[in-house]
Amino acid sequence: MTFETPGSLGSDECCLVPRNGGISGTLEGSFDINACHMVPNRLLPGNRAYLDGNLVRRKMGESDLDQVIWDNELAGFGLRIRPSGKRYWFVRLRQRGRHRRISLGCTDDVEAPIARGEARRLLAEVALDGLPKRVAAKVAPVLADYVDEFWTDCARHWKPSTQRRNRNALEKEILPAFGAMRIDLIGRAEITRWRDDYADGRGSRYNRAVPVLGAMFKYAEQLGYIRKNSNPCKGMPGFKPNKKERFLSPVEFRRLARELDADAASYPVHVAIVRLLIFTGARISEIRDLQWDWVQLPRLVLPDSKTGPKTIYLNSQAVRIFDGVARHGDCRFVFPNAKRNAPIILDPWWLQFRRRCAMPDVRLHDLRHSFASVAVREKVQLATIGSLLGHALPETTARYAHLADDTVAEAAQRVSGGLAETLGLSA
């Protein structure tokens, strides 16, 4: 950075702030002008705009003199445009009686968010000048460098599927937005503007990425890179998800059963998996990746699942399915692929199969939703349904509560009928 002392900065462009201005015992007008800070006046006239990359790329009118555009949000932060067309970030401040204009670099080399963060830091240093300072913290790295440290320490504690999902969020959503910024200069305003960029229908991508970024800031607090309780992602609202709820009707179940019978000879493994999904309401990974050590009829004892260890209780129909599943030597998978070294891949067959059923929109996960809908229709309590599905939170099962409307209406009719009879009224 370079420091300049322009002669054009006068008292009419700034306001005085006494160093002891926060002390209530100081009489008005009792302070010396030399014992003050001078900070930029927010009402200073001139060209004002929010300084970002879009403004930098905008064409400006030619001039023989320097042009200055002040930021309308951060007082003192500005953009200088030379007659040659070159553009430079700067911040203007006064400290200890000395005017300073600090160049933050050319716009070709320094992006707007980085320049803004550096300007905010310098203005904060001026405002806190003379106050007791904390012990200097570690120098915070830029986010792109911090990712390796965070990933090495934290990712090994996640499941492989979580690692893949979080790595995708890092590479496609977080690094392009914040990779070049120092993590201690990423504030609430930057996170909010990042969120706004996803308001065009990509909210689900933001919802997957913001918990990862929040975890990165939380770990940065533990390492001392940022202040405690300064996580800018904390409490940041997400986009309301568009939950897909698809439940098979009795007619669709019968159509599905007919096609499964037709494919049983050609695709016995695929058909067995789908039937187990129908009878158990399990997640696809819990059945597809099943290992023989976990099969303890009449139950499946999974050492791990999305919500931790889980027991899946099998009805008589599900138990009979295992009677027809062949075991392949010492292969540990119940439903292995052709090479016997990994679980089978179901998607290619399922995409064609569901079209033959005239249900091209049905996902394998919808069989789980349908299991819950049938349980509600059979008047099974929501708490019991949550146990069968392996939900960790009651709120997850509550999404099926609206399916019980008919049951509730029937119960209300019975209660009102009983009361009417007691009161001698016609029901």
RAPEMO-V43076 format. One record per residue. N is the residue number from 1. RES is the residue in one letter. D_FIRST is the distance of its C-alpha to the first C-alpha in whole Angstrom. Layout:
n: <N/N>
res: <RES/RES>
d_first: <D_FIRST/D_FIRST>
This chain:
n: <1/2/3/4/5/6/7/8/9/10/11/12/13/14/15/16/17/18/19/20/21/22/23/24/25/26/27/28/29/30/31/32/33/34/35/36/37/38/39/40/41/42/43/44/45/46/47/48/49/50/51/52/53/54/55/56/57/58/59/60/61/62/63/64/65/66/67/68/69/70/71/72/73/74/75/76/77/78/79/80/81/82/83/84/85/86/87/88/89/90/91/92/93/94/95/96/97/98/99/100/101/102/103/104/105/106/107/108/109/110/111/112/113/114/115/116/117/118/119/120/121/122/123/124/125/126/127/128/129/130/131/132/133/134/135/136/137/138/139/140/141/142/143/144/145/146/147/148/149/150/151/152/153/154/155/156/157/158/159/160/161/162/163/164/165/166/167/168/169/170/171/172/173/174/175/176/177/178/179/180/181/182/183/184/185/186/187/188/189/190/191/192/193/194/195/196/197/198/199/200/201/202/203/204/205/206/207/208/209/210/211/212/213/214/215/216/217/218/219/220/221/222/223/224/225/226/227/228/229/230/231/232/233/234/235/236/237/238/239/240/241/242/243/244/245/246/247/248/249/250/251/252/253/254/255/256/257/258/259/260/261/262/263/264/265/266/267/268/269/270/271/272/273/274/275/276/277/278/279/280/281/282/283/284/285/286/287/288/289/290/291/292/293/294/295/296/297/298/299/300/301/302/303/304/305/306/307/308/309/310/311/312/313/314/315/316/317/318/319/320/321/322/323/324/325/326/327/328/329/330/331/332/333/334/335/336/337/338/339/340/341/342/343/344/345/346/347/348/349/350/351/352/353/354/355/356/357/358/359/360/361/362/363/364/365/366/367/368/369/370/371/372/373/374/375/376/377/378/379/380/381/382/383/384/385/386/387/388/389/390/391/392/393/394/395/396/397/398/399/400/401/402/403/404/405/406/407/408/409/410/411/412/413/414/415/416/417/418/419/420/421/422/423/424/425/426/427>
res: <M/T/F/E/T/P/G/S/L/G/S/D/E/C/C/L/V/P/R/N/G/G/I/S/G/T/L/E/G/S/F/D/I/N/A/C/H/M/V/P/N/R/L/L/P/G/N/R/A/Y/L/D/G/N/L/V/R/R/K/M/G/E/S/D/L/D/Q/V/I/W/D/N/E/L/A/G/F/G/L/R/I/R/P/S/G/K/R/Y/W/F/V/R/L/R/Q/R/G/R/H/R/R/I/S/L/G/C/T/D/D/V/E/A/P/I/A/R/G/E/A/R/R/L/L/A/E/V/A/L/D/G/L/P/K/R/V/A/A/K/V/A/P/V/L/A/D/Y/V/D/E/F/W/T/D/C/A/R/H/W/K/P/S/T/Q/R/R/N/R/N/A/L/E/K/E/I/L/P/A/F/G/A/M/R/I/D/L/I/G/R/A/E/I/T/R/W/R/D/D/Y/A/D/G/R/G/S/R/Y/N/R/A/V/P/V/L/G/A/M/F/K/Y/A/E/Q/L/G/Y/I/R/K/N/S/N/P/C/K/G/M/P/G/F/K/P/N/K/K/E/R/F/L/S/P/V/E/F/R/R/L/A/R/E/L/D/A/D/A/A/S/Y/P/V/H/V/A/I/V/R/L/L/I/F/T/G/A/R/I/S/E/I/R/D/L/Q/W/D/W/V/Q/L/P/R/L/V/L/P/D/S/K/T/G/P/K/T/I/Y/L/N/S/Q/A/V/R/I/F/D/G/V/A/R/H/G/D/C/R/F/V/F/P/N/A/K/R/N/A/P/I/I/L/D/P/W/W/L/Q/F/R/R/R/C/A/M/P/D/V/R/L/H/D/L/R/H/S/F/A/S/V/A/V/R/E/K/V/Q/L/A/T/I/G/S/L/L/G/H/A/L/P/E/T/T/A/R/Y/A/H/L/A/D/D/T/V/A/E/A/A/Q/R/V/S/G/G/L/A/E/T/L/G/L/S/A>
d_first: <0/4/7/10/14/16/19/20/19/23/25/27/23/23/25/26/26/28/26/30/31/32/35/38/39/37/39/38/36/36/33/31/28/26/27/25/22/21/20/20/23/24/27/25/27/25/24/24/24/22/19/20/20/24/22/20/23/25/26/25/28/27/26/25/23/19/20/19/20/19/20/23/22/19/19/16/15/15/15/15/17/18/21/21/20/17/15/11/11/9/11/13/14/16/17/20/20/17/16/12/10/7/6/6/7/11/13/15/13/12/15/16/17/13/11/14/14/11/11/15/14/12/15/17/16/16/20/21/20/23/24/26/23/24/24/21/22/21/18/19/19/18/22/23/22/24/27/28/29/30/32/34/34/36/37/40/42/42/45/45/45/42/40/40/40/37/35/36/34/31/31/32/31/28/26/26/24/22/22/18/17/17/20/19/17/20/22/26/25/23/27/29/27/28/31/32/31/34/37/38/41/39/39/40/37/35/38/38/34/33/35/33/30/31/33/29/28/31/31/27/28/31/28/26/23/23/25/29/31/27/28/27/30/33/35/34/37/38/40/44/45/48/51/53/57/59/63/66/69/72/73/70/70/74/72/70/73/75/72/71/75/75/72/73/75/72/69/70/67/65/68/68/65/65/68/66/64/66/68/65/62/60/57/57/55/57/60/59/58/61/62/65/65/63/67/69/72/72/68/65/63/59/57/54/53/51/52/53/56/59/62/64/67/70/73/76/75/71/73/76/73/72/76/75/72/72/71/69/70/67/65/63/62/65/64/62/61/63/62/62/59/57/58/59/57/59/57/58/62/61/60/63/65/64/64/68/68/67/64/61/59/60/57/58/57/59/62/60/60/63/65/63/65/68/68/67/70/72/71/69/67/63/63/65/63/60/62/63/60/58/56/53/53/56/54/54/57/57/56/60/61/62/64/67/67/71/72/71/73/76/75/75/78/80/79/80/83/84/83/85/88/88/88/91/89/89/86>
